[in-house]
Amino acid sequence: MKLLLVEDNAELSRWLCRALRAELFEVDCAADADTAIWRLRDVRYDLVLLDLKLQHSDGRSVLRRLRREHEPVPVLVLTASEEVDMKVECLNLGADDYVVKPFEVRELVARIRALIRRAAKNAVSRMQCGDLSYELESCAFAVRGKPLALTPREHRVLEMLLLQQGQVVGKDQLMAGVFPLGAEAGENAIETYVHRLRRKLAEADIRIITLRGFGYILKDAAEAP
């Protein structure tokens, strides 16, 4: 799962990035509103962690612009304020949840995963396609209960396909979700990861279907053409 952390406190940002990456999230960082909006236009994120106190701007302005442009990504607000009015204002502006600093990382991680499940229209902790299962709490894939060994980028490709199962996921979406900003990688890299996934999933009852010129779609083998 790929997150965007919008936080201008460099020390807190580094600490939080390390903590989230230890929980198997991929994290990009933005220290100001303009950078955050630019990255949100170019990259598909599963969730945004948004600090309200930003240099030269207010996190609420990011939230307003985000919702004005009809961006549906879940937003979890981080702030030091415990004022009820502030919470209500952020929720009314389109925030999905609100965490007051200081916070426990395990609570933050639980809230992040709950919001991503909700966005995926899945209220449980496990996602399923055919005999492939994915535990959102542990970020672990399994086929018929047997753990599936994947590299980090194979994991991210399969995760994106599963979170949008039955829908076409474009190569550009996969590129943005798999590689960090500024990475030099061509579309052939995505084809390579999809090829490797197909080999590892050869015995599973699912199919990764290529729609030339559009992207890929993950389906239960029983529903695949």
Wavefront OBJ file of the C-alpha trace (Angstrom):
o trace
v 0.000 0.000 0.000
v 1.365 3.398 -0.973
v 1.002 6.428 1.288
v 1.743 10.122 0.925
v 2.926 11.787 4.139
v 2.459 15.574 4.130
v 4.541 16.802 7.069
v 6.991 19.722 7.295
v 8.720 18.605 10.501
v 11.738 16.798 9.015
v 12.553 14.797 12.152
v 8.963 13.621 12.643
v 8.670 12.851 8.931
v 11.799 10.644 8.973
v 10.658 8.832 12.121
v 7.156 8.230 10.818
v 8.428 7.053 7.423
v 10.667 4.474 9.108
v 7.817 3.273 11.321
v 5.383 2.932 8.409
v 7.901 1.236 6.136
v 8.536 -1.283 8.918
v 4.809 -2.079 8.605
v 5.354 -2.758 4.857
v 3.846 0.494 3.584
v 5.527 2.413 0.779
v 5.783 6.073 1.723
v 6.441 9.247 -0.279
v 6.927 12.521 1.587
v 5.919 16.114 0.899
v 6.919 19.027 3.131
v 4.518 21.622 1.730
v 1.099 22.027 0.122
v 2.292 22.601 -3.451
v 4.483 19.489 -3.457
v 1.639 17.447 -1.987
v -0.844 18.539 -4.669
v 1.714 17.960 -7.441
v 2.415 14.424 -6.238
v -1.260 13.627 -5.846
v -1.841 14.599 -9.472
v 0.981 12.356 -10.717
v 0.825 9.329 -8.403
v -1.973 7.060 -7.231
v -1.849 6.738 -3.438
v -3.923 4.472 -1.233
v -4.052 7.080 1.533
v -2.783 10.553 2.489
v -1.481 11.404 5.956
v -1.942 15.161 6.223
v -0.474 17.421 8.925
v -2.531 20.585 9.440
v 0.409 22.847 10.377
v 2.528 23.318 7.255
v 5.043 26.036 6.471
v 3.607 28.820 4.298
v 0.259 27.032 4.159
v -2.452 25.237 6.083
v -3.150 21.534 5.654
v -6.808 22.413 5.275
v -6.006 24.161 1.991
v -4.568 20.866 0.691
v -7.729 19.100 1.785
v -9.951 21.695 0.093
v -8.027 21.498 -3.193
v -7.982 17.720 -3.036
v -11.733 17.417 -2.629
v -12.436 20.249 -5.090
v -10.638 18.229 -7.753
v -12.795 15.209 -6.806
v -9.823 13.152 -5.675
v -11.316 10.182 -3.755
v -8.132 9.120 -1.921
v -8.715 8.632 1.846
v -7.220 11.398 4.015
v -6.134 10.912 7.608
v -5.441 14.243 9.329
v -2.597 14.568 11.842
v -2.642 17.515 14.248
v -1.696 18.613 17.738
v -5.095 20.244 18.278
v -7.713 18.459 20.367
v -10.382 21.111 19.748
v -13.711 19.611 18.725
v -14.383 22.499 16.325
v -11.157 21.711 14.452
v -12.093 18.044 14.159
v -15.569 18.912 12.888
v -14.177 21.389 10.346
v -11.690 18.852 8.943
v -14.350 16.154 8.664
v -16.695 18.601 6.941
v -13.922 19.499 4.487
v -13.631 15.847 3.501
v -11.148 14.236 5.899
v -11.884 10.566 6.567
v -10.319 10.355 10.019
v -8.429 12.450 12.545
v -5.502 11.563 14.870
v -4.134 13.859 17.567
v -0.391 14.047 18.236
v 1.283 12.417 20.039
v -0.094 9.074 18.899
v 0.791 5.390 19.096
v 2.099 4.027 15.802
v 0.047 0.843 16.177
v -3.160 2.907 16.478
v -2.176 4.984 13.443
v -1.445 1.829 11.414
v -4.788 0.309 12.429
v -6.636 3.471 11.341
v -4.747 3.568 8.025
v -5.642 -0.030 7.225
v -9.278 0.487 8.250
v -9.592 3.492 5.906
v -7.983 1.603 3.018
v -10.343 -1.322 3.585
v -13.279 1.072 3.577
v -12.075 2.708 0.358
v -11.767 -0.750 -1.192
v -15.377 -1.384 -0.077
v -14.178 -4.222 2.090
v -15.042 -4.058 5.782
v -13.144 -7.196 6.760
v -9.431 -7.737 7.252
v -9.033 -10.227 4.380
v -9.450 -9.813 0.628
v -9.991 -12.748 -1.675
v -9.863 -13.515 -5.384
v -10.250 -17.158 -6.314
v -7.956 -19.040 -3.946
v -5.643 -16.053 -3.494
v -6.078 -14.314 -0.145
v -4.570 -11.134 1.249
v -4.477 -10.237 4.943
v -4.586 -6.452 5.250
v -3.291 -6.501 8.829
v -0.092 -8.414 7.998
v 0.109 -7.477 4.272
v 0.576 -11.190 3.533
v -0.551 -13.083 0.420
v -1.400 -16.776 0.426
v -2.686 -19.333 -2.079
v -4.962 -21.928 -0.513
v -3.521 -20.939 2.861
v 0.103 -21.374 1.798
v 2.236 -18.177 2.024
v 3.167 -16.682 -1.334
v 6.783 -15.497 -1.519
v 7.058 -12.231 -3.446
v 9.645 -9.502 -3.892
v 8.532 -6.045 -2.645
v 7.692 -4.831 -6.158
v 5.898 -8.042 -7.126
v 3.943 -7.631 -3.887
v 2.983 -4.057 -4.760
v 1.835 -4.959 -8.293
v -0.325 -7.824 -7.014
v -1.675 -5.671 -4.191
v -2.770 -2.955 -6.617
v -4.427 -5.503 -8.898
v -6.219 -7.169 -5.989
v -7.426 -3.902 -4.447
v -9.022 -3.119 -7.817
v -9.895 -6.673 -8.818
v -12.262 -6.878 -11.735
v -11.175 -3.418 -12.908
v -8.507 -2.447 -15.409
v -5.318 -1.119 -13.797
v -3.252 0.846 -16.306
v 0.496 0.489 -16.718
v 0.907 4.136 -15.796
v -0.959 3.521 -12.525
v 1.246 0.537 -11.759
v 4.385 2.492 -12.617
v 3.374 5.298 -10.248
v 2.409 2.875 -7.499
v 5.460 0.623 -7.713
v 8.364 2.993 -8.284
v 9.341 5.991 -6.161
v 9.098 9.444 -7.664
v 12.008 10.187 -9.964
v 12.903 6.531 -10.531
v 14.083 5.654 -14.013
v 12.033 2.658 -15.071
v 10.219 1.797 -18.275
v 6.909 0.049 -18.855
v 8.868 -3.122 -19.630
v 9.635 -3.347 -15.915
v 5.911 -3.746 -15.153
v 5.639 -6.433 -17.826
v 8.523 -8.249 -16.139
v 6.820 -8.187 -12.730
v 3.513 -9.341 -14.207
v 5.328 -12.206 -15.976
v 6.952 -13.266 -12.692
v 3.616 -13.084 -10.880
v 1.959 -15.273 -13.479
v 4.641 -17.912 -12.946
v 4.266 -17.790 -9.170
v 0.479 -17.934 -9.473
v 0.415 -20.664 -12.116
v -1.259 -23.129 -9.737
v -3.743 -20.596 -8.358
v -7.321 -20.228 -9.566
v -6.832 -16.621 -10.708
v -5.709 -14.934 -13.902
v -3.898 -11.695 -14.657
v -5.365 -10.686 -18.005
v -3.594 -8.262 -20.351
v -5.777 -5.723 -22.135
v -3.428 -4.335 -24.755
v -3.265 -0.575 -24.752
v -5.103 -0.386 -21.426
v -3.406 -2.418 -18.706
v -4.128 -5.478 -16.596
v -7.079 -6.966 -14.767
v -7.117 -9.596 -12.002
v -9.967 -12.100 -12.110
v -11.068 -15.381 -10.604
v -10.219 -18.084 -13.159
v -13.879 -19.158 -13.172
v -14.852 -15.682 -14.409
v -11.963 -15.208 -16.849
v -12.641 -15.631 -20.572
l 1 2 3 4 5 6 7 8 9 10 11 12 13 14 15 16 17 18 19 20 21 22 23 24 25 26 27 28 29 30 31 32 33 34 35 36 37 38 39 40 41 42 43 44 45 46 47 48 49 50 51 52 53 54 55 56 57 58 59 60 61 62 63 64 65 66 67 68 69 70 71 72 73 74 75 76 77 78 79 80 81 82 83 84 85 86 87 88 89 90 91 92 93 94 95 96 97 98 99 100 101 102 103 104 105 106 107 108 109 110 111 112 113 114 115 116 117 118 119 120 121 122 123 124 125 126 127 128 129 130 131 132 133 134 135 136 137 138 139 140 141 142 143 144 145 146 147 148 149 150 151 152 153 154 155 156 157 158 159 160 161 162 163 164 165 166 167 168 169 170 171 172 173 174 175 176 177 178 179 180 181 182 183 184 185 186 187 188 189 190 191 192 193 194 195 196 197 198 199 200 201 202 203 204 205 206 207 208 209 210 211 212 213 214 215 216 217 218 219 220 221 222 223 224 225
